[in-house]
Amino acid sequence: MSRSSLTRFLSGPFIFFTIIMMIKSSLAWIVIFDDIPVWKPLLTELPLIWIGFCLIEWFAAKRRMWIYLAVNLLLSGIFFAAIMYYKYYGVIVNYHALAQVNQVTSVKSSMFSLLDPYYLFIFADVLIIGGILIRRLIKLGSTERPDRIPLERRARRRVASVILTLSMILCMLNIYPNRASMSEITQAEQMGILGYEAYTILDRPDELVPIAHIDQADIDQLKQTTELPAIVERGAASGRNVIMLQLESFQNFLIGLEVDGQEITPNLNQLAGQSLYFPNFYQQVGQGNTSDAEFVVNTSFYTPPNGAATTVYADKALPSLPKLMSANGYQTATFHTNDVRFWNRDQLYQALGFDQYYDIDYFGTQDSIAFSASDEILYSKTLDKLKSMQSSGDPFYAHIISMSAHHPYTLPDNKVKLTLPERYKDTLPGNYLISQHYADQAVGQLIAGLKERGLWENSLFVLYGDHLGLPIYSLDRDDEILMKELYGREYTSADMINIPLIISAPGVTPGVQLEQIGGQVDILPTIAGLTGVSLDDQLHFGQDLLHEGGNLLPERYYLPSGSVLNDASLFIPATGYGDGTHYSLADAGRQDARQKQTDIPSEETPKNSGEKGSPTIATSPKSEVSSSRFITKEQYDRALDLVHLSNSYLSQLPDRKPTQ
């Protein structure tokens, strides 16, 4: 390889497109990662970019510029997708998310709201270079103008071979040592975004635990729950209807919130004050968001490692709450104003065993908000069906899915009934509060309608949020200031996934706030306990929140894989347990409530070993939660085992019959 060959090679499109791609990768890194050194994108992204470019130099005899442009467009699309996905979900996109592409057109307003204009510069060069090439094509009548300084193909291949070999070595050094990292964010930072994408394509799932080896005793042993003093007797709502309301994007901080003396959710405040209210309740959704919440609460299983539960598990014969209630004499129905095919719900509802579902064909499109009929229409028409179901004489289980307070929280002017201070105008938190105020008004109308029709007195009413509404990753600086004002402190990851659970029924002690931690996976066993329905033959991963404590809640989305909560803290791993971070739930916003794992004693290292660098307990006079209550390595491992058992069991269930 001569110096002249190298010079001519480097003066061609190879270096030109390398510079372009490094600018784009740096943009993605600035958005996604914190405090990155300048050299990091160069070291991690450049090798895979060069592998692609070297292959072009090796195999492309003609139309090289067009092929470079095509590869440029592909890589630009990956970086753009990584930015947009992170801005909402807080995780790195992978090829499994391609199954969601058909859902994007239905929520395009949400996507556009997350789009900062400067993100589009990632495609600007494609348009410019493409325009130049097309103009040249028209002018010269050929696809590529000959090089001014000819370069022999053999010499070009020699240079490309050397760069390709070095790039492949660097790729292996970036990817191989970081395969075991638990956090996808950490993996992407160490492997590079492109390296992470390549790794997820080639990675193989963990070996499944044989279904014959999974039973409730195994789950209970991993859960290690404790017994709580009896607050409500088992079967206290026996024989009553069960009405479960899932509120769109509803976070717990809204309950009791006032802005300039105005209650944001007055109806729900009143309901919480007259019911059993769980303020320490958390979402457990996956890629499917709302549909995943429907899956989790109706099965008491966790979401899959990748993909939405509605696409991964919908062909399985699922154990479920509708089937459980049907076996105990209940009618079952679910109500959702959108098209039932959205998120594959037509298949999910069959898998769950609902007797009936009501979607856009029943609710129509009048008074639309976002992409479906308003909550007012939802509740009005649902009430008619519930009255009809009650008249049959058998109790019913009804699952109602609200939609109007959907991201990006843009209501028609005639629905806006809340006036906020000027500082909230045209901000994400401001629009969110206005939308949830409307949603609260509609809930008030639903409750009034249930009482007017004589349904309230004979029903167990369960209300919860489906998932977060204000992702930390979507907030700009002004939004962060407003969130700090609303919370009185910094807005944290634990706050973000905190949703309310409210349970109301005649005979159930009203106005009780229960501090035990819970998650969506716990709703099924809690309802079973209240209605007196046996779970002896129903595998479940949740617990009865009215009788069992000591919860352990694995999280799979919006936080890195391996994140887990107990009754005192949230743990977020990095490469694994050893370098993760603990956040106290007593006051997640306080700086002294956050402890790096190196400050927490591990099971392998004695507290007073005296060795240099040994972990020690970090204490603070302000901390309300002692470090002994942070997630231990043993709890962390049990949480990982729980989600693996859930996926193993569901993946090996027999396929359901099409008519089931």
N, C-alpha and C positions, 0 to 999 in steps of 0.2 A: 504494500500500500504506500504509494508515493505521497509526498507532501502536496503536490499539485492536485492529486485525486481528492485528498481530504479537503483541500481548500475549495475546489469546485463543488464537492458534496455539501459542505457547510454553507455555501452561498446559494444553495437551491431552496426548495420549499420546506425541507426538513427543519431548518433552524427557524424560518419564518413562522411556520405553524407551531413549533415548539414554544416560541415566545407568546403567541396568542393563547395557547392552552395553559400556560403557566399563569397568565393574567386571570383567566377564567377560574382555574383551580384555587387561586388565592382569594378570589371573591367568595367562592363557596366556603372556604375555610374561615374567612372573616365572619361570615354569618353564623356558622355552625359551632365553631370551636372558640374557646376562651384563651386569651394570652398565648397565641401561637408564635413560636420563633420563626423568623423569616425563612430559615433554611428548611423547615419541616415540610411544606408542600413540595419543595424541590426534591427532597430526598424520597418522599413517598409517592407522589403522583407522577413524577417525571419518568421513572422506569417503565410503567405500563403505557404511558403515552408514546415513549420511544419504541416499545415493542410493536405497537400498531404502525408507527411510521416506518420502522425498519422493514416490516413485512411489505409495505407499499413499495419501498425501494427495491426489494428483492423481486417481487412478482409483477409489478406494473411496468410494462414496456411503453404504454401509451396512456394518455388521459390521467397522468399522475395528479395534476392539480385538481381534477374533478374528484378523484378518489380521496385525496387529502381533505378536500372540502366535505365529502360525505362522512369521513371519520371524525372530522372536526364537529360536524353537526351532531353525530351520535354522542360524542363525549360531552358536548355542550348540553345536550338533553339530559344526560345523567347528572351533571352538576346542577342543572336547573331543578330537576326533580328532587335532588337531595336537599336543596335550599327550601323549596316549597313544602316538602313533606316534614322537614324539621320544624318549620315555622308553625305548623299546627300540632303535629304529634310529638315533637321533641325527640324523635329517634331517626335513624338513618334508613332511608328507603332501600328496599332490596327487590329482587325480581318477583318475589311473591306478591308484592303490591300491584303488579301488573293486572292481577285479577280484579282490581278495583277500578281500572281505567273506565269501564262502562258506567261507573257511578258518578264520575266527575262532572259529566254534562248536567246531571240533576242538581248538583250543588255548586255550579259554576260561580254563583254570586259569592259563596264562601271563599273559593279559590282566589277570585279577583281581589277580594278585600285584603288578602294576605300579601298581595303582590306589590312590592315597592317598585316604582318605575325603573330604577337603575338596574334591577335584576334582568331586564330585557336587553341590556347591553351585551349580555352573554351571547346573544344571537346576532348582534349588529354586524359583526365581521362576515358572517355567513351570507347575509344579504348583500353586503358591499362586494365581497369577492365573487359571489355568484353572479352579480350583475356585470362585473368586469369580464368574467369568463364568457358569459352569454354574448356580451357585446363583441368580444374578440371572435367568438364562434361565428357570429353573423358577418363580421367584417372579413375574416380570413377564410371562412367556409370550411374550417377544420376544427377539431375539438381541442387542439393544443398547439400552440406556437412552438416551433423548434427552439431548443436551448441556444442562447447566443454563444455560449462556450460549451461545445459538445462534451459529454462525459460518457466514457465507455460503460456499458451496462455491467461488465465484469468488475471494473474498478469500483463502481457504485455498490455492488453487492459485497465486495470485500470490506468496505468501510461499514456498511450496514451490518455485516456479520459480527464485527467487533463490538459495535454499539449494542446489538441485540444480545450478545452473550453477557456483556456487563449488566444490561438492564434486567435480564432474567435472573442473574445472581442477586441483584439488589431486591428484586421482587420477592424472591424466596426469603431473603433476610428480613424483609418487612413483614411478610405474611406468616411464615412458619412459626416463629417464636410467639406470636400473638394469637394463635388459634384458640387457646384456652381462656382468653379474656371473656368475662361474663358480660360486661357492658358493651353494647353495640357501638356506643359513642367512643369508648376507649379503643375498640378494635379498629374503627374507621380512622381514628387519630394516629394509631400506630402503623396500620397497614396502608393508609391513604384511602380516600373515598373510592377510587377506582379499584384499588386492591381489595377493599372490603366487598365491593360488588362482585368481583371475580371469585372471592372466597365463598360467598354465600351460594353462588351457582354450583361450585364444586363440592361444597360441604355436604355431608350426609347426616341425616337425623340420628339422634340417639337410639340405641336398640330398645325396643318396647319391652315392658314387663309383661309376661304372659298373662292373659286375662284371667286364667284359672287361679293365678296367684294373688289376685286383687280382691279383697273383701272389706267390709265395713270395719272389721277389727283392725286391719292394717292401717286404714285411714285414721281411725280413732287413736291408734298408738302414735301416729305422727302428729296429730292435732294436740294431744295431751291437754284437753280442756279441763277446767275446774268447775265445780258445782257452785251455782249462785243461790243466795237466799230466794225463796219463792216470792216473786212480786205479783205474778198472775198465775192462777191455777191452770194446769194443763186442761185443755178442752173448754176453756172459759167461753170461747165463741163457737162451740160445737153446734152444728146444724145451721149456722148462719151463712148467708151469702158471703162471698169473698170478692171485694172490688179492689183491684190493684191499679193505681195510677202512676204511670212513669212520666215524669216531667222532663221536658227537653232542656238539656244544658243547665240544669238547676244545681247551683252550688250551695253549700250549707251557710255561708256567711250572709246570705240574703235574709235568713230567718232572724227577725228582730232588728234588722238594719234600718236606720233612719238617716236621711240626708237633709240637712237644714230643717229638721223637725218633721219631715214627711216619711211615713212608713212605706218601704218599698213593697212589702208583701203583707198587708194587714190581715188578709183572710188566712194565710198560712200561719202567721203569728198566732192568731186566735186558735186555729186548729192545733198547733203545737202545744199551746197552753192548756188545752182541754184533752190531750191525748198522751200516749207514750211517745216521747221524743228522744231520738238517738242522735246527738250532735256529733258523735265521733264515729261516723259511718263513712265508708270509702267505696269509690267505684272500682270495678275490676274488669273493665272492658278491654277489647283488643282492637284490631284494625277495623272491625265492623261497627264500632261506636254504638249507636242506638240499638241496632239489631243484635249486637253482642250483649248488651244489657238485657234485652229480652231473653236471650239464650241463657245467660248466667242465672237470672232470677227464677227461670222456669225449669232449670235442671239441677242447680247446685253443683255444677262442674265449672272448671276454669276454661278460658278461651284457649284456642290452639297456639302453638309456638309461632306459627306464621299463618297469615290469612285470616279472614273473618270466619267465625263459627258457622255462619249461615251457608258458606260455601264448602267448608271443610267437613262439617259433621251432619249436614242436612239430609244426607242419604242414609243415615244410620237409624236404627230402631232405638231411639233415645229414651231413657228413663226421664220422667218429667212430672211437673206439678199438674198440668192438665190431665194426664193419664191417671195420676194418683187420685185427684179429686173425682174424676169420672168413675173410678172403681169404688168410690164411696158415695155414689148417687148424685153427683153434681153434674149440671150442664156446664159446658165451657165455651167461651167465645173470646176473641181478641178484636180490638177496634183500632184502626189506624187509617188516617185520611189519605195517605199516599197510595200509589200503585203497589199492589201486593208483590209484584215482581221485583221491586226495588230491593236490593240486598238479598235477593233470592228468598224473600219471605214466604212466597207460596209453597216452597219446599220446606222451609223451616217450620211453618205452622202444621204441615202434615207430619213432620218428624216429631213435633212436640205433642201431637194428638189433640189439637183443638177441634171441637165439634164444628164450629163455625168461625169464619173470619169476615170482617167487614172492612172494605178498603174504599178506594176512590169511586168504585162502581156504586157503592151505597151512599157515600157522603157527598159526591159530586164535586164541583169546582167553584161553587158560589162562595163569595166572601173569602177569596184565597189570600193567604199570607205565605210568603216564601214560595213553596212549590206544592201546597195542598190547602184544602179548606181550613178555615180558622178553628181555633180551639172552641170557640162558641158553637160552631156548627158540629164539631166533633162531640161535644158534651150533650147538646140538644138532641141529636139523632141517636146517640148512644142511650140516653135516658129512655127513649121510646122503646128500644130493644130490651133494656133491662126490666122495664115494667112488664113487657110481654113475657119475658123469661120467668119472672117471679109468679105470674099468673098461672103458670103450668103446675105449680105446686112443689116442684123440686128446687132445692137450693142451686145457686149457680156460682161459677168462678168466672169473672170478667177481668180481662187485662186491657187497660186503656192506655194508648200511647199518644201523648200530646206532641205537637209539632211547631206551634206558632213562634216560640222563642228560639228559633234555629239561627245559628251563625249565618250571616254577619249581623243579625239583630236589626233589620230594617223593617219597621212597621209602617203601614199606610197612615197618613196623617189623622184619619178619623179614629184610629185605634190608640193614638198617643194620649194618655190621660195623666202623665206625670211630667211636671215641670222641674227641671234640675237647674242648678246654678250654671252660669255661662261657661265656667271652666270645664264642664262635662260635655259641652256641645260638640257633636261630630267626633267623639272619641269612642273607642271600643268599650270601655267600662260604662260610659254614659248610655250608649245605645243598648248595652246589655241590661242595665237597670230598667230602662224604659220598657224593653221587651218582657222582662220578667214581672214587671208591675202589671202589664196587660195579662200575662199568663196567670198571675195571682187572682186578678178580677174574674177571669174565666173559671178558675177553680172554685171561687166563691159561688158562682152561678151553678156549677155542678153540684156542690154540697146542698145548696138551697133546693135544687131540683130533686135530689135524692130524698130530702126531707119532705117535700111537697107530695111526692109519689109514694110515701110510706116505705121507702127502701132503706133509708138510713138506719132506722131502729132495728132492722133485721139483718144488718150487714157488718162484716169486719172490713174496715177501710184501711188500706195500706198505701202510703204515698212515699216515693223516693225519687231522687234525681238519677237520670240515666248516665250522665258523664259530665265532665267539667265544661264550663262555658268560656273561661278566660285562660287559655294556655299561656304560661309564662313566656314561651318562645314567640308568641304573637304580639306581645306588648312592646310599644315603643317607649321612649323615655317619659313622655307626658302621661301615658297610660300607667306606667310604673309609679309615678308620683300620685296619681289618683287612687291606685290600689293601696298604697301606703296610707293615704288619708282614710280610706274606707276601713282598713284593718287596724289602724293606729300603730302599725309596724310594717316591716318588710313582708311582702307577699311571697310565700314559699311553695315548694313542691308539695308538701303535705297539705297546705291550704288548697292548692289547685285540685287535688283529687278528692277533697272532702265534700261529700254530698249528704243531704239529710235523709233520715228515715222517720216517718211518723205513722203510728198505728193507733187506730181509733175503733172502739167497739163498745156497745152498751154492756155494762157490767165490768169493763176493764177500768181500773183506777185511772181517773183523768189527771192531767197536769203533772205527770211524772217525767222528769228528765233523767235518762239513764246514761251513765257515763261510759259503760263498757264499749269497747271497740267492736265494730262490725263491718261486714262487707256484703256486697250484693249476693255472694254465694250463700249467705246465711238466711236469706228471705224465705226460701222454700222450707227449711226445717222449722223456722219460727212460725210460719203459717200453719204447718202441720201440728205443731205443739198447741197452738191456740184453738184449732178446730178439732183437736183430738184424733187426728188421722195418724195411723201407725206408719212408721218409717222402717219397720223391721225388714221389709223386702225391697227397700229403695236405697240403693247406693247413693251417698251424698257426701260432699266435701265441706259443707257449711255446718253451722251449729245453731241450736235454739238460743237466740240472744236473751231470752227471758229466763233461762235456766242454766246456761253454760257460759263460763268466762274463760279467760286465758287464751284469747284468740290469736291466730297467726294468719296473716293475710298476704299471700304472694301477689305481686303486681306484674303485669306483662306488657303494658303499653303506657305511653306518655312518660314513663320512667324506664331506665335501662333494665333489661332482663336480670332477674335475680334480686330486684328490689322487694323488700318485705316490710310489713308493719307488725308490731305487737301492740300491747295496750299502752306502751310508753314511748315508742320511738319508731321512726322510719329509717331503714337502712338502704343505702344506694351503693352497690358495688362498683368497683372500677375494673381491674383485671379479675378480681374475685373478692373473697371476704377480707383478705389481709390488708388491702389498701382502700377499702370502701369508707363511706362516711355515715355517721349516725346523726340523726336529727331528733331532738326531743319534741314530742307532741305536746308537752305541757306549755311550751311557748316557742313554736317553731321559728318565729321571726327573730328571736334574740340571738345575738352572735355567740354568746356563751353556751347556747343550747346545741351548738353544732360541734361534733367531735370527730376528728379523723380517726380511722381505725387504729392508727399507731398510738393513739392516746387511750385505747381501751385494752384491758388485759385479755390476752387470748388464752384459750385452754391449753395451748402447747407451751406457753411461757409463764412461769410463776410471777406473781406481782412483784416480789422483792428478790429477783434473781441476782441483781447487782451487776449484770452484764451491761457493757456499754451499748446503748441503743435499744435496750429492752423496753417493751411497752410499759407505760405507767398510766395510772388513773389521773385524768385531768379533772380537777375539781374547781367549782366556782361557788362562792357564797350565794349567788343569785339563782343557781340552777335548782329547779323544783324536782327534777328527775335524776336520781343517782345513776352513775354509769353502770351499776350492777343490773339495771333494768333495760339497758340497751340490748339489741339483738345479739345473741351469742352465736358462735360458730355452729353449735349444735342446732339452734333454732333455724339458722340460715340453711343448713343442710336439709333439715326436715321440710322447710318450705319448698326447696327445689324438688325434693322427693314427691311432695304432694302434687305439684303441677305435672311432674312426669308420670305419676300414677294416673292422673286424670286423663292426660292425652293417650296413654297406653290403653286404658280401658275403653275410651270412646273410639279410638282408631280400630279396635278389634271387635267392636259390636257388629252383629250381623246387619246387612243392609235391610232397610225397611221395605215392605211391600208398597208398590206405587199407590195403592188405595188406602194405605194405613193412615 
